[in-house]
């Protein structure tokens, strides 16, 4: 399973748990993207871009022994992917802020809804979750496009190594997420 599929499942599964979480008193000091101050850190768009298939291959260029012409072609693919996803990356970071803002309303309000969250914050969180799913689909499509373009450039040996790098990166990046990239309760 690709990282993006794992991440969207994690993000969507974790949001209800976040809605029920109680807000800690030091949430104001939370890191940007730390939804509700409970350690659920959504990666920034730049991190998603670094962990795209083409980003991983370019990071491992020495281990793949890429030629200059391959490197040039891969950089062109990376630029085209960035251009295709630029608006989605902006939306991603915007949704991160919306989710953090809505999740920051947890707890403390006995008259609020779920876990002290007001109805308005619940609606904002639901809207952000829906937007996040749409953005993830678009990013996944772009990643799949970049993989298809990259395999045209790589040799069979490099393709096999790249597949392993992609798998390892998805596993490693998933481990940087809370609970190792697994939804709560698993």
N, C-alpha and C positions, 0 to 999 in steps of 0.2 A: 504494500500500500504506500502510495507516495506521501511525502510529508504534508502536502497541501490537503489531501483528503483526510489524513489523520488530524491535522490541525483544525479543519472546519468541524469535524466530529467532536473534537475536544472543546472547541469554543462554544459550539451550540449546546453540548451536554453540560458544560460548566456554568452556563448563564443562570439556569434555574437555581443551582446550588448557591451561586453568588447572590441571587435575589433574596435568599433566605438567610444569608450570613449576617452576623452582627458586625457593625462597623467598630473598628478599634479606635481608641481615643487619639491616636497619633496619625490618622489617615492623611491629615494635611501635609505631612512630610513624605507622602508616598511618591514613588518614582512615576514619571510620566508613563502612562499606559498600565500601571498597576491597578487593575480594576478593583475598586472597593478596598484597596489596601490589604488584601488578603493573599498576596503572593501570586496572583494570577496575572502575569505580565504578558500582554499581547505584544508580539514583536513589531518593531517599527517597519515601515515599508522598505527602508533601506536594508534591513535584515532579511526580509523576504527576497529582495532582489539578489543579495549576496548568496542566498541559498537556492536560487533558481538553478536549473540544470546547466545552463551556460555559465553561470557564475561559478559553479563548482568545478566545471571543466577548466575554466580559465585559471582558477586558483590552483589547480593540479597540473598546470601546463608542463612543468619540468618532469613530473612523474609520468606523464603521458608522452613525453618527448615529441611535442608538437613542432612541426616545421614552421618556418616563418609564414609561408602561404596559408597553412592551417590556422595559425594564430590570427592572421589578418581576417580570414573568413569568419572565425569564431567571434572576433571583436565586432565585426559587422552584424552578426546575428544578435550579439548582446545589445548593441545599440538599437537595432530594430525592435527587439523585445522591450527594451526600456521605453522606446517611443510608443509602442503599442499599449504598454501598461501604465504610462505616465499618469493618465487621469485616474486609473484605478488605484495607483499608489497614493495619490492625493486623497481620494475618497477613503482609502483604508485608514490613513492617519486621522482623518476627520471622524470616522466612525469610532476609532479608538478613544478619541476625546469624548464623544457622545456617550460611549459605554462607561467610561470612567466617571463622567459627570452624573449619569443616571445611577450608577452603582454606588457613588459617593453618598447617596441619600439613604443608604441602608441604616437600619437600627435607630434606636433612640426615640423614634416618634411613635408613641403608643396608638395614635389615631390613624396612622398610615396603614397601607395595605400589607402585603407579604413582607415579613421581616421588618416592618416599619417603613417600607417603601410606599410612597404615595402612588395613587393611580396614574398620575402624569408621568412619574419616573418609571413605572412599570411599562407604560406605553412607549416612552422613549427608548427603553431597553429592548422592547420587542421590535420596534422599528429598526434600531441599530443592528439587532441580530439578523433581521431580514436583509438589510443592506449588506451586512458582512457576508452572508451566504452568496448573494449575487456577485459580490466582488471576488470572493474565493473562486467561484465558477469561472469568471473571466480570467483570473490569474492562472488557474489550472489549465485553461485552454491555451493561454500564451506559453506556459511551460511545455505543454505537449507539442505545440508548434516548434518551439526552439529545439526540443529533442529530435524531432523529425528532420529539422534542418541540419543539426549537428552530425547526425549519423551519416549524412551525405559527405561530410568533410573528413570524418575519422576513418582510420583503417580498422580492419576487423579486430586486431589486437587492442587498439585504443578503445574501440566500442565496448569490449568486454571489461576493460579496466574502468571506463567511464561509468558503466552500469553499476559496478561495485562501489565506486566513489559516490554515486547518487544514493545508493542504498545506505551506505555508511553515513553520509551527510544527513539524510532524513532521520536516521536513528539518533545521531549526535544532536541535531537541532531539536528533535523531539525531547531529548533528555534535558535541554535547557528550560523547557516549559515545566510548569508545576506538575508533579506526579509523573514525570518522565514522559509527558505528552499523552498520558492516559486519562480518560474521563474519570471523574470521581466515582468511587464504588467499584472500580475494576482492579 
